[in-house]
């Protein structure tokens, strides 16, 4: 679902550094190579090595010196829609001194944060980053989720982080059929033995496991007085809407409508698509025929 190994630096992660006193810039979250040696005039000074001997990121309160360290490392937003459980995993080395804290915060809007994990003891070693996990299942189904590593210290040691990932269990796909006029309902993916009157409209709503979109609707409209094809129509509509690439659910909050119609006797069925949607932060609306295909009689 989401991962970052920091092998190419901070990537799309953002940082803040409101440290004061000493040399504040030295405390900023910084990409460091494997086997990074910190000459801190200690005994001995550490040589950092992540769990997979790769680059990592480090906030170093000791390097700042006398003063107060306050740094954050914030992930880009990502979607957890379509998942029923979530787990955050990361490897880190946090050296504890006396009164500082290392915190893992979560937000659904990038502004309001909830602390889900706090460390007040040493975790791992300079040559032995340890894996930690945090249960984030309470945040499943969110269109946006942010992770923040927040380090608060007062001329203490450091916090090094690498290989952050969020994994989850996909929610099961469910199906719902209704009709207009009312009278037909089903939760089967492919309902059989459907008996309807002419001019009945079937409404098919699959709740898919894919993270995008949050909803998807497929609507079929049969505009024919013939009653001999309703069962074939229901099966064909289901096939067109539930199996990629025939029915694409590729845009967030996009509503795809599939119309099957035969406007004149003797014509074959046609498939047309029309969508209304929004992408990213820029809203737009459009409706166009993406394809038209003749189906077997």
C-alpha positions as semicolon CSV with decimal commas, in nm:
position;residue;x (nm);y (nm);z (nm)
1;X;0,000;0,000;0,000
2;X;0,272;0,244;0,103
3;X;0,648;0,215;0,154
4;X;0,964;0,423;0,174
5;X;1,322;0,293;0,195
6;X;1,495;0,636;0,188
7;X;1,754;0,498;-0,054
8;X;1,713;0,812;-0,267
9;X;1,699;1,059;0,020
10;X;1,385;1,199;0,178
11;X;1,185;1,163;-0,143
12;X;0,834;1,306;-0,106
13;X;0,853;1,319;0,274
14;X;0,854;1,663;0,438
15;X;1,038;1,777;0,750
16;X;1,020;2,053;1,008
17;X;1,291;2,174;1,243
18;X;1,195;2,420;1,517
19;X;1,495;2,339;1,736
20;X;1,653;2,623;1,932
21;X;1,996;2,678;2,086
22;X;2,326;2,519;1,988
23;X;2,336;2,448;1,613
24;X;1,969;2,376;1,521
25;X;2,045;2,282;1,160
26;X;2,253;1,988;1,283
27;X;1,939;1,828;1,429
28;X;1,738;1,833;1,106
29;X;1,622;1,502;0,956
30;X;1,898;1,417;0,711
31;X;1,967;1,130;0,474
32;X;2,276;0,933;0,576
33;X;2,459;0,654;0,391
34;X;2,511;0,306;0,527
35;X;2,809;0,286;0,765
36;X;2,772;0,654;0,846
37;X;3,026;0,747;1,114
38;X;2,927;1,019;1,362
39;X;3,225;1,182;1,529
40;X;3,059;1,293;1,847
41;X;3,364;1,275;2,071
42;X;3,212;0,979;2,250
43;X;3,358;0,650;2,356
44;X;3,315;0,489;2,114
45;X;3,152;0,702;1,845
46;X;2,880;0,519;1,649
47;X;2,890;0,382;1,296
48;X;2,528;0,351;1,183
49;X;2,409;0,057;0,975
50;X;2,043;-0,005;0,891
51;X;1,881;-0,349;0,886
52;X;1,949;-0,390;0,511
53;X;2,277;-0,193;0,498
54;X;2,118;0,092;0,303
55;X;2,077;0,470;0,343
56;X;1,851;0,592;0,625
57;X;1,740;0,921;0,783
58;X;1,867;1,063;1,110
59;X;1,775;1,341;1,353
60;X;2,077;1,407;1,577
61;X;2,017;1,599;1,900
62;X;2,374;1,542;2,017
63;X;2,511;1,712;1,706
64;X;2,294;2,018;1,779
65;X;2,452;2,053;2,120
66;X;2,315;2,271;2,396
67;X;1,953;2,359;2,323
68;X;1,612;2,206;2,255
69;X;1,555;1,966;1,966
70;X;1,214;1,961;1,795
71;X;1,202;1,786;1,456
72;X;0,936;1,605;1,252
73;X;0,947;1,372;0,953
74;X;0,611;1,357;0,771
75;X;0,498;1,115;0,501
76;X;0,297;1,216;0,195
77;X;-0,072;1,134;0,215
78;X;-0,189;0,794;0,091
79;X;-0,523;0,616;0,068
80;X;-0,633;0,325;0,286
81;X;-0,972;0,286;0,115
82;X;-1,058;-0,076;0,047
83;X;-0,872;-0,218;0,348
84;X;-1,014;-0,364;0,669
85;X;-0,690;-0,369;0,874
86;X;-0,358;-0,181;0,864
87;X;-0,012;-0,221;1,014
88;X;0,274;0,030;1,017
89;X;0,627;-0,112;1,020
90;X;0,967;0,058;1,036
91;X;1,325;-0,011;1,140
92;X;1,495;0,234;1,375
93;X;1,765;0,307;1,627
94;X;1,656;0,541;1,903
95;X;1,912;0,613;2,172
96;X;1,745;0,735;2,488
97;X;1,916;0,960;2,741
98;X;1,697;1,094;3,021
99;X;1,383;1,294;2,944
100;X;1,338;1,307;2,567
101;X;1,075;1,120;2,361
102;X;1,030;0,974;2,014
103;X;0,670;0,974;1,891
104;X;0,474;0,824;1,603
105;X;0,172;1,039;1,513
106;X;-0,110;0,974;1,266
107;X;-0,340;1,219;1,086
108;X;-0,622;1,198;0,834
109;X;-0,592;1,561;0,724
110;X;-0,225;1,655;0,776
111;X;-0,324;1,907;1,045
112;X;-0,472;1,725;1,343
113;X;-0,253;1,451;1,487
114;X;-0,299;1,155;1,722
115;X;0,001;0,995;1,894
116;X;-0,010;0,618;1,846
117;X;0,335;0,526;1,982
118;X;0,586;0,689;2,220
119;X;0,936;0,561;2,302
120;X;1,110;0,652;2,628
121;X;1,378;0,384;2,623
122;X;1,653;0,286;2,382
123;X;1,540;0,090;2,076
124;X;1,797;-0,102;1,872
125;X;2,163;-0,016;1,825
126;X;2,382;0,178;1,583
127;X;2,465;-0,143;1,392
128;X;2,133;-0,318;1,465
129;X;1,821;-0,125;1,369
130;X;1,515;-0,302;1,514
131;X;1,173;-0,342;1,358
132;X;0,873;-0,187;1,531
133;X;0,507;-0,218;1,431
134;X;0,202;-0,009;1,514
135;X;-0,157;-0,124;1,457
136;X;-0,335;0,134;1,243
137;X;-0,654;-0,063;1,176
138;X;-0,858;0,223;1,322
139;X;-0,756;0,425;1,015
140;X;-0,866;0,175;0,750
141;X;-1,091;0,318;0,480
142;X;-0,947;0,671;0,489
143;X;-0,900;0,862;0,161
144;X;-0,586;1,018;0,309
145;X;-0,351;0,913;0,585
146;X;-0,028;1,075;0,705
147;X;0,250;0,938;0,928
148;X;0,468;1,166;1,138
149;X;0,785;1,078;1,332
150;X;0,829;1,348;1,596
151;X;1,148;1,380;1,801
152;X;1,165;1,608;2,110
153;X;1,490;1,627;2,309
154;X;1,725;1,853;2,503
155;X;2,088;1,789;2,403
156;X;2,028;1,416;2,409
157;X;2,120;1,152;2,148
158;X;1,943;1,067;1,819
159;X;1,673;0,884;1,627
160;X;1,749;0,700;1,303
161;X;1,470;0,551;1,083
162;X;1,458;0,334;0,773
163;X;1,230;0,110;0,564
164;X;0,886;0,243;0,654
165;X;0,589;0,049;0,519
166;X;0,212;0,021;0,567
167;X;0,042;-0,306;0,477
168;X;-0,317;-0,416;0,517
169;X;-0,585;-0,675;0,462
170;X;-0,817;-0,591;0,171
171;X;-1,184;-0,569;0,255
172;X;-1,395;-0,828;0,069
173;X;-1,580;-0,722;-0,245
174;X;-1,956;-0,704;-0,207
175;X;-2,227;-0,672;-0,469
176;X;-2,572;-0,516;-0,462
177;X;-2,843;-0,527;-0,729
178;X;-3,165;-0,326;-0,721
179;X;-3,416;-0,229;-0,988
180;X;-3,639;0,055;-1,098
181;X;-3,932;0,000;-1,063
182;X;-3,854;-0,166;-0,729
183;X;-3,900;-0,537;-0,695
184;X;-3,561;-0,697;-0,761
185;X;-3,269;-0,715;-0,519
186;X;-2,969;-0,945;-0,500
187;X;-2,627;-0,962;-0,338
188;X;-2,499;-1,223;-0,584
189;X;-2,225;-1,120;-0,820
190;X;-2,405;-1,287;-1,108
191;X;-2,778;-1,331;-1,029
192;X;-2,957;-1,597;-1,228
193;X;-3,319;-1,665;-1,326
194;X;-3,406;-1,296;-1,327
195;X;-3,765;-1,226;-1,434
196;X;-3,849;-0,862;-1,505
197;X;-4,088;-0,651;-1,701
198;X;-3,987;-0,458;-2,009
199;X;-3,813;-0,122;-1,954
200;X;-3,673;-0,231;-1,619
201;X;-3,349;-0,060;-1,515
202;X;-3,099;-0,264;-1,317
203;X;-2,866;-0,085;-1,075
204;X;-2,543;-0,271;-1,001
205;X;-2,311;-0,148;-0,724
206;X;-1,986;-0,339;-0,661
207;X;-1,788;-0,233;-0,356
208;X;-1,440;-0,309;-0,478
209;X;-1,116;-0,381;-0,286
210;X;-0,915;-0,144;-0,506
211;X;-0,801;0,168;-0,320
212;X;-0,942;0,391;-0,593
213;X;-1,225;0,482;-0,614
214;X;-1,421;0,493;-0,292
215;X;-1,738;0,408;-0,479
216;X;-1,832;0,268;-0,815
217;X;-2,171;0,230;-0,975
218;X;-2,271;0,050;-1,290
219;X;-2,617;0,120;-1,426
220;X;-2,777;-0,071;-1,711
221;X;-3,076;0,054;-1,903
222;X;-3,258;-0,182;-2,137
223;X;-3,485;0,012;-2,367
224;X;-3,658;-0,266;-2,556
225;X;-4,005;-0,411;-2,542
226;X;-3,871;-0,762;-2,602
227;X;-3,871;-0,973;-2,286
228;X;-3,663;-1,264;-2,405
229;X;-3,318;-1,129;-2,320
230;X;-3,344;-1,010;-1,961
231;X;-3,141;-1,298;-1,818
232;X;-2,872;-1,262;-2,086
233;X;-2,872;-0,886;-2,023
234;X;-2,815;-0,925;-1,647
235;X;-2,523;-1,161;-1,702
236;X;-2,371;-0,944;-1,974
237;X;-2,399;-0,627;-1,763
238;X;-2,236;-0,799;-1,469
239;X;-1,950;-0,920;-1,687
240;X;-1,898;-0,578;-1,840
241;X;-1,892;-0,403;-1,504
242;X;-1,705;-0,635;-1,273
243;X;-1,413;-0,758;-1,483
244;X;-1,129;-0,533;-1,591
245;X;-1,055;-0,385;-1,837
246;X;-1,416;-0,369;-1,955
247;X;-1,523;-0,153;-1,663
248;X;-1,243;0,071;-1,536
249;X;-1,251;0,200;-1,178
250;X;-0,944;0,415;-1,217
251;X;-1,043;0,758;-1,090
252;X;-1,110;0,853;-0,731
253;X;-1,477;0,914;-0,657
254;X;-1,563;0,847;-1,017
255;X;-1,902;0,715;-1,119
256;X;-1,895;0,498;-1,430
257;X;-2,225;0,430;-1,602
258;X;-2,257;0,152;-1,857
259;X;-2,558;0,175;-2,086
260;X;-2,680;-0,118;-2,289
261;X;-2,952;-0,019;-2,531
262;X;-3,113;-0,109;-2,859
263;X;-3,299;0,193;-2,985
264;X;-3,453;0,025;-3,289
265;X;-3,573;-0,332;-3,350
266;X;-3,309;-0,543;-3,522
267;X;-3,013;-0,344;-3,391
268;X;-2,750;-0,504;-3,175
269;X;-2,685;-0,406;-2,819
270;X;-2,431;-0,128;-2,770
271;X;-2,212;-0,038;-2,473
272;X;-2,148;0,325;-2,392
273;X;-1,969;0,477;-2,095
274;X;-2,014;0,809;-1,925
275;X;-1,824;0,927;-1,620
276;X;-1,833;1,212;-1,373
277;X;-1,539;1,254;-1,144
278;X;-1,275;1,439;-0,955
279;X;-0,903;1,377;-0,956
280;X;-0,644;1,504;-0,712
281;X;-0,731;1,841;-0,567
282;X;-0,865;1,986;-0,893
283;X;-1,234;1,913;-0,944
284;X;-1,364;1,865;-1,292
285;X;-1,667;1,714;-1,458
286;X;-1,686;1,556;-1,794
287;X;-1,909;1,319;-1,986
288;X;-1,800;1,158;-2,308
289;X;-1,844;0,838;-2,502
290;X;-1,529;0,640;-2,436
291;X;-1,617;0,348;-2,654
292;X;-1,906;0,194;-2,841
293;X;-1,902;-0,177;-2,908
294;X;-2,160;-0,402;-3,067
295;X;-2,249;-0,700;-2,856
296;X;-2,379;-1,035;-2,981
297;X;-2,750;-1,057;-3,033
